[in-house]
Amino acid sequence: MDHSGDASRQEALSQIDFREICENLYDGIHVTDGTGTIIFINQAYTRTTGIKPEDLLGRKVSEVEQEGKLYKGAVTDTVLAQRRRVNSVATIFPLNKEVLVTGTPVFAPDGSIKMVVTNTRDFPELKRLEQQLLTLTEERQKADEELAYLRQQQTGGKQMYYHSAAMRQVVELIHTVAPTDVTVLITGESGTGKELIANEIYQNSTRRGKPFIKVNCAAIPAELLESELFGYEEGAFTGARRSGKSGMFELANTGVILLDEIGDMPLPLQAKLLRVLQQREIMRIGGSKTIQLDLRVIASTNLDLQEQVRAGRFREDLYYRLNVVPIELKPLRERKEDIPYLVERFCADFSKKYGKDTRISAAGMDLLQSYRWPGNIRELENMLERIVVTNSGGIITRDVVYSALNPDGSHSHLNPAAGGTLRQQVFAFEREVILQAVEREGSLRKAAKALGVDHSTLVKKYRHFQQDNSGPDGR
């Protein structure tokens, strides 16, 4: 058996200077022999207590304590009597402070105590460290609460308002697929509520409360998008952080990532995204090891991805990877039955927010339903907020709505019959005149008188206009 290793360790131990070790400890060290006579104190002890070696060395602890000039509360005599480790709080008279002392017996082979080693810790320092730990704990708790609040704000700030059959089908599909980890592709025009649908999926998923990272692929310059998504290692490129940086995929790990406007992602990055979807792993820019991911991917776009595939601007294999569960949002002009419900909810929400009591007139609602809404729900919401804030009256009239929809007088998107047949345009004009008269006069009878028509005729036409907003031919 080779004992060379043991011999080397024994030689190394014999060269250790335990006095040097004690002088480099942070705690104060106070050592007595088996009779309680002080034989050593280190520099840290003097720093902590202000007591110099010449004041203690060669004296018994009991004698020093009885003198009552340097300290009280020493543990050495208790350790000698009880033959065990003892903790106590001692008072240091020169500095008028308290310290924490821990006395430990060191036994000889025959069982007698050959020395007592006492650690002296600065009580205020311990209090400071305790307070620092408490502060860090409180800050961590506060940070967790703020993160939870921001995450709630990010996902729960808006609610879904709908009444149409098309939206009911979408919500049913959401509640079916949300508890799974299946990849979802949300499509629809700008302003139809794609992000709101993604929020609803997240809120009803098993990953709720975990990270929910949203990336707008169209808003980040193409040359930065890769580093934002995948992160990078130190020195990966000029200007890279010295410590590197985690990408959005890493930040979303264990949670959900929303890739908004996925149709605008550059082709080279589409290949890397395909690997993420297939392998659930990434590699940072400049890195050499893969990072495993556990996350759910939701994508959204206002583009026709099939058309993008045919034009060579989107990878076909990536499209099929994303399009596992497609959710298509119809534009607002194709689900006009949602408009009254949305208007009512938005008016109520903004009235509460701005301390108003605002309602929309029937004629104003009618005009909103005749508009084509190129900006969809986002346009409707923003317009109603503007009206509620600026409207001095409690009722939003048809004129107010007309001015809001037609600020430049262009009539763009305002008259669905414009450019149609003569019959359609006459119908739209007559409808506009009658509805304005009813709102202006306050009743059908007064409106009939002002327009010079029979009351029963006006009632019939008015009811017809309310039942059909599309035109005389149902278009």
N, C-alpha and C positions, 0 to 999 in steps of 0.2 A: 504493500500500500504506500502511495506517495504522500508524504507528510509535508512536502515543500510548501504547499499553499497555506497550511496551518502555521508553519514556522514564519512565513512572511507576514501573516496577520498578527502573530504574537509580537514580532519585531516592530510592526507599525504601531501597535498598541503601546508598546514600551516607550515609544518616542512621543506619545501624546502628552502635552503639557496641560493638565487639567486646570491649573491656575489661569493659563491663557484662555482656555475655553470659558471659564467663569467670568473673566474680565470682559468677554465679548457678548455675554448674555444681556438681554434687554431687562429681565427681572433682576431685582436686588437679591443678592445671595448672602445669607447670614448663617455661619457654621459654628457649632459648639462641639466640644468633645463630650464623652459620656457623663461628665460631671456637670455639664451646663456652662463650662467656661468657654468664652468666645475665642475662637482661633482664626477666623477669617471673615472678612466682609469684602465684597467686590465694589468696583467703582459705581455700578448702577445703584447699589444700596445707598451710597453716599449721595448720589444725584437725587434719589427718590426721597430720602429722609433728611438730608443736610447734616447727618452725623458722620464724623470723620473716623478713620480707623483708630487713631490714638485715643479716642474717647471710649472705645469698647474693648479692644484686643487685650486679652489676659484677665478680663473681669468676668464674673459670673452674671448671667442674665438676671437672676433673682436680686443680686446686689444693685444692678443698674436700675431695675424697675422699682425697687424699694426706695432708691434715692429720689425718684420722681422728677428728674430733670430732663431725661432724654425721651423715654417712651413708657407707655403702659399698654397692657393687653398682649404681652409676649406669650408665645405658645410653647416654648422650649421645655419648661418644667412640667407642663401637662403632658407633652409627648413622652418625656422620661418616665412619668408616673403611669401613664396608660399604655405605653408601648404601641402606639398607633398614630396614624396621620391625624393632625388636628388643624382645622380652619378657624380663623378668628379675624376680627377687625381691631387693629391696634391704633393708638393715637400717638402721633409724633409731636412732641412738645415744641421743639425749635421752630417748626414750620406751621404748628397749629393745624394739622391735617390728619385725616384718617387714611390708613392703608390696609389692604387685604393681605394677611399673612397665612402661609400654609407651612406647617412644620412636619417633616418626615423623618422617622427614625432610620438609622443605618445600623444593621446588626452585625456583630462579629460572629465568627464560626461557632463560638461557644454559646451564642444566644444573647449575649450582653449587648447593650447599645454602645457602639463605639463613637457615634456622632449623631447630631441632629442638624439637618439641612433645612433652612427656612427660606422660602421664596417670599419676597415682598413686592407686591404690585401696587402701583399708584391708584388709589381708589378713584380720584377724579378722572384719571385716564380711562379706567374701566367704565366709569359713568359716561365719559365722552364717547367711548366706543359703543356702549349700550345705546346711547342716544342716537349715534350715527346709524347704528343698525335699525333702530326704530324709525328713524327718518327715511332710510332707504326702503324699509318695509312699507311705510306710508306712501312714499312716492311710487313704489311699484303698484300698490293697491290703487292709487289715484290714476296711474298710467293705464292700468287694466280697465278701470271704470271709464276713462276717457276713450280708450280703444273700443270698448263695448258700445259707448254712446255714438262715436263716429261711425262704427259699423252699422248701428241701427239707423243713424241718419242717412247713411249711404244707401241702405236697402229699404228702409221703412218710411222715408219722408213723404212718399206719395202713395195713394191708394188707387186701386183699379175701379173705375166707374164704367159700367156697361149695362146694356139692356138687350142688345141684338142677339139673334140666334148664332151668328158667326162668332161673336166673342164668347158666348156660353160654351160653344164647342171647344174654343181655344183653352178656356179655363178648365174644362173637364180633362183635356189632354194634359195640361200642366200638372194637375193633381194625380194623374196616372203615372207620369214619368218622373216627377220630382223626387220620390223616395228612392229611385234607382240612381246609378252613376252613368247612365247612358248619355252619349254626346248629343247635344241639341243644336240645331241650326235655325235661328229665328230670322225670317225675311219680311220685308215690308218697306214702304216708302218712309222717308224721313218724317219723324213726328208721329208715327203710329203707335209708339209705346214699346219698342223692342227692349229697351233697358228695363222697363217696368216688368215685362214678362220674365226677363232674366232674374230680376229681384224676387219675383214670385216663386220661381223654381228654387232659388237658393233658400228662401224662407221656409219652404215646405220640404226641404231635403234633409237627409240625415247628417249633412255637413253644416247645418245652420250653427252659427256661433264660431265656426272656424274661419280662416281667412277668406275674404271675397275680394279678389283683385280684378279691377276693370282696366283694360288697355284699349285705347282708341288707336287702331292701326293706321288711320288716316291722319291723325293729328301729330304723330311723331315722325320726324324726317327719316327717310329710308335708311340713311347712313347711320342713324342712331338706334333704329328700331331693334336691330339684332342684339346690341349690348343691353338695351332695356329689357328685352325678353329673356335673354340667356345669361346675362351677367358677364363678368370678365375677371381674369386673374391679374395680379400685380404685374405691371410692365407689358400688358398685352398690346398696348398702343400708346402713342404720345398723348399725354394728358390723362392717362388712366390713374385712378387712385392708387396710392401705395399699398393699401390693404386689399385692393380688388373690390368687387361689388357683386352683391346678389342680384339676380335678375327677377323679373316678375313671376316666372314659373316657380322659382325657389320660394319667393314670398308667399305664393299661393299654395304651397305644399300642405297637404292634409285638407285643403279647402276647395274652392272653386275659382276658376279664372274665366273671365268674360273677354273674348276677343271681338271687340266691336269693330264694325267696318272691315271685316276680314277680307272682303273683296279687293281692298286696296293694298293688301300685303304684297311686297315685291316677290317675284318668282323664286329667286334664290332662297329666301326665307321660308317659302312654302315647303321646300324640300326638308328643311330642318324641322318645321312644325309637323310634317308627316311622321318624322321619326319619333317625335314626342308622343303623338297619338298612338303609334304602333308599339313603341318600346317603353313608354312612360319613363323616359330618362333624358337628361340633357347633358351637355358639356359646355362649360363656360368658354368664352373666347380666350385663347391663350392657355387653356387648361389641358390636362392630360388624363384626367379621370372623369368617369361618368357619375352623375348625381341621380339617384333613383327618386322618382316622384310618385306621390299618391294624391291625385287631384282629379277633379271633374272639369271638363272643358265645355263651355257654351260659346257659340259663335253667333254673330249677327251681321247682317248686311242689308243695304238698300239697293244692291245691284242684283241683276239676274245672273247668278253664278253659272247656270247652264250656258247662257250666251257668252259669258266670260271664258268658259272652257272652250267653246267653239271658236272663239277669237284668239285662243292661245295665250290668254292673260291669266288663266287660273288652271292649276293642275287638276286633271280629271280624277286621279287617285285620291288627292286631298279632298276634293269635293265629296266623293262617296264616303270618305272617313268622317267628314263633318255632318253629312246629311243623313245620319242614322235616324233621328226623329226630327222631321221638318215641322216648323210651326210658322204658318204664313198669316200675317196680319193684314186684313183688308184695309184699304184707305177709308177715311171717314166718309167720303162721298158715296161709298158703297154700303155703308151701314148708318144711314141717317137717323134711324130710330134711336141711336145712341146719343144724338145731339141734345135733345131736351134734357135727358138725364145728366149728361156731362155739364151742360150749362147750369142746371139747378145746383149741382154739387159744387162747381167752381164758384158760382156767385155766393153760395153759403160760406164756403171756405175763405174767400177773399173778404167778404163782409166781416167775418169774425176777425181775420188777421188785421184789417185796417180800421176796425171800429165803425163800420158802416151798416146800414140796413138797406141792402140793394136787391131789387127783384127786376126781372125782365118782363116786358109787356108781351102779350100774345103776338102782336104785329112784329115786335123785335125778334121774338123766337122764330116766327115764320121766315123772316129775312135770313136769319142764321141758317135755317134749313135749306134755303135756296142757294146758298153760297157753295162753291165747289171745294173749298178748303185744301189748297195745294200744300199747305204746311201741316195739315191734319190736326191731331189733338194738341200738339205743341202750339200751333198757331191759334187755335181756339182758346187755349188756356192763357196764353200771353195777352191776347186781345181783351179777354174778359178781365184780367187783372188790371190792365190799363184803364178800362172803362170804369171799373169799380173805384179805382184810386182817384180818377179825374172827374167823375160824375157827381155833381152837387145834389141832384135829386135822388129820391129813393127808387124811382122807376126808370129802368133803362128803356127808352122809347125806340121806335123804329128809326127815327132820324139819327139818334146817337149811334145805333148799330151801323146805319148806312155810312155815316162819316168815318167810323172806325174801320169799316171794310173797304172804303173807297177814299183814302186820304188824298190821293193825287188826282181824283176825278177820272181815272182811266176806265172804270167799270170792269176791270179785269177780274174774271172768275165770279162776277157778281150776278150776271144774268145768264142762267143756263140755256135760255132760248136764243141768245144772241148767235147769229149765224145759222139759225135753223130755218124752218119753213115760215111762210108768212103767217100761217095759223098759229104756230108756236110763239112767234114774236108778239102777235096781237094778244094772245092769251096772257103772256108774261107782263105786257104793258098794262092790260086791264086789271090784272091781279094786283100789280103794284099800286095803281091809282086807288082802287077800292080799299085795300088794306091801310094805306096812308090816310084815307078819309075817315075810316072807322076809328083809327087811333086819334086822329086830330079832333073829331067831333065827340068822341066818347061813347057813342052808341050807334047801332045799325040804323035806327030810325032817323037820327039826325044826319048821318052820313048819306042816307038815301035822299033826304031833302036837299042837302048841299050839292049832291051830284045830279039832282033832277031826275031820279029814276024811282020806280015803284018800290016800296019797302019789301014786298014779297020777292021781287026779282033780285034785289040786293042780298037778301037773306040766303036765297038759293045759291047765288054765285059765291058768297062768302063761305058757306059750308063746303062747297065744292073745292074752293081754294085750300081750305084747311085739310081736306081729305087727301088731296093730290098735289104734291109739290113739284111734280116732274114735268107737267105740261098737258095739253089737251089730248095728246095721243098716248099718254102714259109713258113717255120717254124722258 
